[in-house]
Amino acid sequence: MATSIMLSTSFSSTHHPSLFRPSSSLPFSKPKLLSHSSSNPPCWNTKPLSLHHTFNFTSLARSLTKDQENSTLVGEDSAVFDLTKQKISSWIYFTAVLGVVLFVLNVAWIDNSTGLSKAFVDAVSSLSDSHEVVMLILFLIFAVFHSGMASLRDAGEKLIGERAFRVIFAGISLPLAVTTVVYFINHRYDGVQLWQLQSIPGIHSFLWLSNFISFFFLYPSTFNLLEVAAVDKPKVHLWETGIIRITRHPQLVGQVIWCLAHTVWIGNSVAVAASIGLISHHLFGAWNGDRRLAIRFGEDFEKVKRRTSIVPFAAILDGRQRLPKDFYKEFIRLPYLAITAVTLGAYFAHPLMQTASYNLHW
């Protein structure tokens, strides 16, 4: 849960030759002369076109147009990591920035003796005795600031610059996300038990696998960590390969999978409230994200939108998205390997996260 919300606070072209190549087998190729003798003058093979021929020509033209559209990417190739373009100094700077951010976050927000989070949680908790209501209020506060600042990104970057806006965005979103995560961990078993499925054979393995898969959907916007930390100038990306071919809003899909897995496992009202808050926020984020991309990229985004879908695999099944033969190679890249390592690490670190959360008494 901690990794899910914390990493989701970050903002998150392969060219194929044209399919229109001259070929004698196409309906519009040059007609051939029939064989003839000296007694028979040459003639063209001019059999009248039937309705059937006309239909085939139209279908072929549409098919070729669709193939050409799908083979020419207007968005970016996602998860590309070129070692030759990496600077050691940038990663040293990234490590230093990360250390400073975590130190400030702990002193100014998390530590009960110096930070503000305990007072913030107490203030929200005073509004209701229900853990479910408090959980939803915390999600609402996070969503308002997170999505609100995302909506103001273009104006904010013009006013103060990309890096400064990213620092403000992270400086507000990250503490609120940590608070919401810690509250969920500490109160996830305090609600009304609605079902108990943990003793069913195989349920843990199935839900663990579902949770593992969800992380490959959750974090496409964090491919460039240097942008997330504002080491590189933050940019708005129009991704089009990898997980985007499956769904245009992988964070929404990943969050739904994560929520379903945890809600089924915990089975109580607090887990249901947390899932409602998270999924509602991501549904709004999907709509808001499309709106912002349409404003920024115009027709290029409309092309990506036409050949992708929000529902996983829908565009593939109805033919709007055609996967390249080597589609699997779009996942054999360092960022996806990093996601695998982080996901496994987060799973094995669950006891540490739970202990740290309990010690805060939020």
C-alpha positions as CSV (number, residue, x, y, z in Angstrom):
1,M,0.0,0.0,0.0
2,A,2.8,2.4,0.9
3,T,4.6,1.9,-2.4
4,S,1.3,2.0,-4.3
5,I,0.3,5.5,-3.2
6,M,3.7,7.1,-2.7
7,L,5.0,6.2,-6.2
8,S,1.7,7.1,-7.8
9,T,2.2,10.7,-6.6
10,S,4.9,11.2,-9.3
11,F,3.7,12.7,-12.5
12,S,4.3,9.9,-14.7
13,S,8.9,6.2,-31.9
14,T,9.4,3.2,-33.2
15,H,9.0,3.6,-37.0
16,H,7.9,0.7,-39.1
17,P,8.1,0.9,-42.9
18,S,4.9,1.9,-44.7
19,L,2.7,-1.0,-45.8
20,F,1.9,0.8,-49.1
21,R,4.4,-0.9,-51.3
22,P,3.9,-1.6,-55.0
23,S,2.8,-5.1,-55.6
24,S,1.3,-6.8,-58.7
25,S,-1.1,-8.6,-56.5
26,L,-3.0,-5.5,-55.4
27,P,-6.2,-4.5,-57.2
28,F,-4.7,-1.2,-58.3
29,S,-1.5,-2.7,-59.9
30,K,-0.8,-2.2,-63.6
31,P,-3.0,-4.5,-65.8
32,K,-1.2,-7.3,-67.7
33,L,-1.4,-8.0,-71.4
34,L,-3.1,-11.2,-72.5
35,S,-1.0,-13.5,-74.6
36,H,-1.9,-13.2,-78.4
37,S,-0.9,-14.4,-81.8
38,S,-0.4,-12.4,-85.0
39,S,-4.0,-13.1,-85.9
40,N,-5.4,-11.8,-82.7
41,P,-4.7,-8.2,-81.8
42,P,-3.5,-7.5,-78.3
43,C,-6.1,-6.7,-75.7
44,W,-6.3,-5.7,-72.1
45,N,-7.7,-7.9,-69.4
46,T,-10.7,-5.7,-68.7
47,K,-13.2,-7.9,-67.0
48,P,-15.9,-5.7,-65.5
49,L,-15.5,-5.2,-61.8
50,S,-18.3,-6.8,-59.8
51,L,-19.7,-5.6,-56.5
52,H,-17.7,-8.3,-54.9
53,H,-14.4,-6.8,-56.3
54,T,-15.4,-3.3,-55.2
55,F,-16.0,-4.5,-51.7
56,N,-12.7,-6.2,-51.5
57,F,-10.9,-3.1,-52.7
58,T,-12.6,-1.0,-50.1
59,S,-11.8,-3.5,-47.3
60,L,-8.2,-3.7,-48.4
61,A,-7.8,0.1,-48.5
62,R,-9.3,0.4,-45.0
63,S,-7.1,-2.4,-43.7
64,L,-4.0,-0.8,-45.2
65,T,-4.9,2.6,-43.8
66,K,-5.4,1.1,-40.3
67,D,-2.1,-0.8,-40.5
68,Q,-0.3,2.3,-41.6
69,E,-1.8,4.3,-38.7
70,N,-0.9,1.7,-36.2
71,S,2.7,1.4,-37.5
72,T,3.5,5.1,-37.2
73,L,3.8,6.1,-33.6
74,V,3.1,9.7,-32.6
75,G,3.8,9.1,-28.9
76,E,7.0,8.1,-27.2
77,D,8.5,4.6,-26.8
78,S,8.2,3.9,-23.1
79,A,10.7,2.4,-20.6
80,V,13.7,3.2,-22.8
81,F,16.9,3.3,-20.8
82,D,20.1,4.0,-22.7
83,L,23.2,3.6,-20.6
84,T,25.3,5.6,-23.0
85,K,23.1,8.6,-22.4
86,Q,23.3,8.4,-18.6
87,K,25.5,10.7,-16.6
88,I,27.1,9.5,-13.3
89,S,26.8,13.0,-12.0
90,S,23.0,13.0,-12.5
91,W,22.6,9.8,-10.5
92,I,24.8,11.1,-7.7
93,Y,22.7,14.3,-7.6
94,F,19.6,12.1,-7.6
95,T,20.8,10.1,-4.6
96,A,21.6,13.3,-2.7
97,V,18.2,14.8,-3.5
98,L,16.4,11.6,-2.4
99,G,18.4,11.6,0.9
100,V,17.5,15.3,1.6
101,V,13.8,14.7,0.7
102,L,13.5,11.7,3.0
103,F,15.3,13.6,5.8
104,V,13.1,16.6,5.6
105,L,10.0,14.5,5.2
106,N,10.8,12.6,8.4
107,V,11.7,15.7,10.5
108,A,9.0,18.1,9.3
109,W,6.1,15.6,8.9
110,I,6.6,12.0,10.1
111,D,8.5,12.2,13.4
112,N,5.9,12.7,16.2
113,S,8.2,14.9,18.2
114,T,8.9,17.4,15.4
115,G,6.5,16.7,12.6
116,L,3.0,17.9,11.8
117,S,1.4,14.6,10.6
118,K,0.2,13.5,14.1
119,A,-1.6,16.7,14.6
120,F,-3.1,16.5,11.1
121,V,-4.4,13.0,11.6
122,D,-5.8,13.9,15.0
123,A,-7.6,16.9,13.5
124,V,-9.2,14.7,10.7
125,S,-10.0,12.0,13.2
126,S,-11.9,14.5,15.4
127,L,-14.4,14.8,12.6
128,S,-15.7,11.3,13.0
129,D,-15.4,8.2,15.2
130,S,-15.6,6.0,12.1
131,H,-12.3,4.8,10.7
132,E,-14.0,4.3,7.4
133,V,-15.1,8.0,7.3
134,V,-11.6,9.2,8.4
135,M,-10.0,7.0,5.7
136,L,-12.2,8.5,3.0
137,I,-11.5,12.1,4.2
138,L,-7.8,11.5,4.1
139,F,-8.1,10.2,0.5
140,L,-10.3,13.1,-0.4
141,I,-7.7,15.7,0.9
142,F,-4.9,13.9,-0.9
143,A,-6.9,13.7,-4.1
144,V,-7.9,17.4,-4.1
145,F,-4.3,18.5,-3.7
146,H,-2.8,15.9,-6.0
147,S,-5.2,16.2,-8.9
148,G,-5.7,19.9,-8.3
149,M,-2.0,20.7,-8.7
150,A,-1.8,18.4,-11.7
151,S,-4.5,20.4,-13.3
152,L,-2.6,23.6,-12.6
153,R,0.7,22.2,-13.9
154,D,0.8,24.0,-17.2
155,A,0.1,27.4,-15.6
156,G,2.4,26.7,-12.7
157,E,5.3,25.7,-14.9
158,K,5.0,28.8,-17.0
159,L,5.0,30.9,-13.8
160,I,7.8,29.4,-11.8
161,G,9.4,26.8,-14.0
162,E,9.2,23.0,-14.4
163,R,11.6,22.1,-11.6
164,A,10.2,24.5,-9.0
165,F,6.6,23.3,-9.7
166,R,7.7,19.7,-9.3
167,V,9.3,20.4,-5.9
168,I,6.1,22.1,-4.7
169,F,3.9,19.3,-6.1
170,A,6.0,16.6,-4.4
171,G,6.4,18.6,-1.2
172,I,2.6,18.6,-0.8
173,S,1.5,15.3,-2.3
174,L,4.1,13.1,-0.7
175,P,3.4,13.9,3.0
176,L,-0.3,13.5,2.4
177,A,0.2,10.2,0.7
178,V,2.4,8.9,3.6
179,T,-0.2,9.9,6.1
180,T,-2.9,8.1,4.3
181,V,-0.8,5.0,3.9
182,V,0.2,4.9,7.5
183,Y,-3.4,5.4,8.7
184,F,-4.6,2.5,6.5
185,I,-1.9,0.2,7.8
186,N,-2.7,1.0,11.4
187,H,-6.5,0.6,11.0
188,R,-6.9,-1.9,8.2
189,Y,-8.3,-4.5,10.7
190,D,-10.4,-2.1,12.8
191,G,-13.5,-2.2,10.6
192,V,-16.5,-4.5,10.4
193,Q,-15.5,-7.9,9.1
194,L,-17.6,-8.6,6.0
195,W,-16.1,-11.9,4.9
196,Q,-13.2,-14.1,5.7
197,L,-11.5,-15.9,2.8
198,Q,-7.9,-16.2,4.0
199,S,-8.2,-19.9,4.9
200,I,-9.2,-20.9,1.3
201,P,-6.4,-22.9,-0.3
202,G,-4.6,-21.0,-2.9
203,I,-6.2,-17.6,-2.2
204,H,-3.0,-16.1,-0.9
205,S,-1.0,-17.2,-3.9
206,F,-3.6,-15.9,-6.3
207,L,-3.9,-12.5,-4.6
208,W,-0.2,-12.2,-4.3
209,L,0.2,-12.8,-8.0
210,S,-2.6,-10.3,-8.7
211,N,-0.8,-7.7,-6.6
212,F,2.5,-8.4,-8.3
213,I,1.0,-7.8,-11.7
214,S,-0.7,-4.6,-10.6
215,F,2.6,-2.9,-10.1
216,F,3.5,-3.3,-13.8
217,F,0.4,-1.2,-14.5
218,L,0.8,1.2,-11.6
219,Y,4.0,3.0,-12.5
220,P,4.5,3.9,-16.1
221,S,4.9,7.5,-15.2
222,T,8.1,6.8,-13.1
223,F,10.2,5.5,-16.0
224,N,12.5,8.4,-15.7
225,L,13.4,8.8,-12.1
226,L,15.6,11.7,-12.8
227,E,12.5,13.7,-14.0
228,V,10.6,12.6,-10.9
229,A,13.3,14.1,-8.7
230,A,13.6,17.2,-11.0
231,V,17.2,16.3,-11.7
232,D,16.2,16.3,-15.4
233,K,13.7,18.9,-16.4
234,P,10.2,17.3,-15.8
235,K,8.2,16.7,-19.0
236,V,4.7,15.6,-19.9
237,H,5.0,12.4,-21.9
238,L,2.6,10.9,-24.4
239,W,3.6,7.2,-24.1
240,E,2.4,4.8,-26.7
241,T,4.3,1.5,-26.3
242,G,4.6,-1.2,-23.7
243,I,1.8,-1.3,-21.2
244,I,0.1,1.6,-23.0
245,R,-0.8,-0.8,-25.8
246,I,-2.8,-2.8,-23.3
247,T,-4.5,0.1,-21.6
248,R,-4.1,3.9,-21.9
249,H,-4.5,4.3,-18.2
250,P,-2.4,1.6,-16.6
251,Q,-2.3,3.4,-13.2
252,L,-6.1,3.1,-13.0
253,V,-6.1,-0.5,-13.9
254,G,-3.2,-1.3,-11.6
255,Q,-4.9,0.4,-8.7
256,V,-8.2,-1.5,-9.3
257,I,-6.2,-4.8,-9.3
258,W,-4.3,-3.8,-6.1
259,C,-7.5,-2.7,-4.4
260,L,-9.4,-5.9,-5.3
261,A,-6.6,-8.1,-4.1
262,H,-6.2,-6.4,-0.7
263,T,-10.0,-6.0,-0.2
264,V,-10.6,-9.7,-0.8
265,W,-7.8,-10.6,1.5
266,I,-8.7,-8.2,4.4
267,G,-12.4,-8.5,3.9
268,N,-13.6,-5.6,6.1
269,S,-15.2,-2.2,5.9
270,V,-12.0,-0.2,6.2
271,A,-10.5,-2.0,3.2
272,V,-13.7,-1.4,1.2
273,A,-13.5,2.3,2.1
274,A,-9.9,2.5,1.1
275,S,-10.6,0.9,-2.2
276,I,-13.5,3.2,-2.9
277,G,-11.3,6.2,-2.2
278,L,-8.4,5.0,-4.3
279,I,-10.4,3.8,-7.3
280,S,-12.6,7.0,-7.3
281,H,-9.5,9.2,-7.4
282,H,-7.9,7.2,-10.2
283,L,-11.2,7.3,-12.3
284,F,-11.1,11.1,-12.0
285,G,-7.4,11.0,-12.8
286,A,-8.0,9.1,-16.0
287,W,-10.6,11.6,-17.2
288,N,-8.4,14.5,-16.1
289,G,-5.3,13.0,-17.7
290,D,-7.0,12.6,-21.1
291,R,-8.3,16.2,-20.9
292,R,-4.8,17.6,-20.2
293,L,-3.1,15.5,-22.8
294,A,-5.7,16.5,-25.4
295,I,-5.0,20.2,-24.6
296,R,-1.2,19.7,-24.8
297,F,-0.8,17.3,-27.7
298,G,-4.0,17.9,-29.8
299,E,-4.3,15.6,-32.8
300,D,-1.4,13.4,-31.7
301,F,-3.2,12.5,-28.6
302,E,-6.4,11.8,-30.5
303,K,-4.5,9.3,-32.7
304,V,-3.2,7.6,-29.6
305,K,-6.7,7.6,-28.0
306,R,-8.2,6.0,-31.2
307,R,-5.9,3.1,-31.1
308,T,-5.8,2.5,-27.3
309,S,-8.4,1.8,-24.7
310,I,-9.0,2.3,-21.0
311,V,-10.4,-1.3,-20.5
312,P,-7.3,-3.6,-20.8
313,F,-7.0,-5.4,-24.2
314,A,-10.2,-3.8,-25.6
315,A,-8.4,-2.0,-28.4
316,I,-6.4,-5.1,-29.2
317,L,-9.5,-7.3,-29.4
318,D,-11.5,-5.0,-31.6
319,G,-8.5,-4.4,-34.0
320,R,-7.7,-0.8,-33.2
321,Q,-4.4,-1.8,-31.7
322,R,-2.1,-4.3,-33.5
323,L,0.7,-5.6,-31.4
324,P,4.1,-5.9,-33.2
325,K,5.6,-9.4,-33.5
326,D,8.3,-8.5,-31.0
327,F,5.9,-6.9,-28.5
328,Y,7.5,-8.7,-25.6
329,K,10.8,-6.8,-26.1
330,E,9.0,-3.6,-25.0
331,F,9.0,-5.1,-21.5
332,I,12.5,-6.5,-21.4
333,R,13.9,-3.1,-20.3
334,L,15.6,-1.9,-17.2
335,P,12.6,0.2,-15.8
336,Y,10.4,-2.9,-15.8
337,L,13.2,-5.0,-14.2
338,A,13.4,-2.2,-11.5
339,I,9.7,-2.4,-10.9
340,T,10.0,-6.2,-10.4
341,A,12.8,-5.7,-7.8
342,V,10.9,-2.9,-6.0
343,T,7.7,-4.9,-5.9
344,L,9.4,-8.0,-4.5
345,G,11.2,-5.7,-2.0
346,A,8.0,-4.1,-0.9
347,Y,6.4,-7.5,-0.3
348,F,9.2,-8.7,1.9
349,A,9.4,-5.3,3.6
350,H,5.7,-5.5,4.8
351,P,6.7,-6.4,8.4
352,L,9.0,-3.5,8.5
353,M,6.4,-1.1,7.2
354,Q,3.8,-2.4,9.6
355,T,6.2,-2.0,12.6
356,A,7.2,1.5,11.6
357,S,3.5,2.5,11.1
358,Y,2.4,1.1,14.5
359,N,5.2,3.0,16.3
360,L,3.8,6.3,15.0
361,H,0.4,5.7,16.7
362,W,-1.6,7.6,14.1
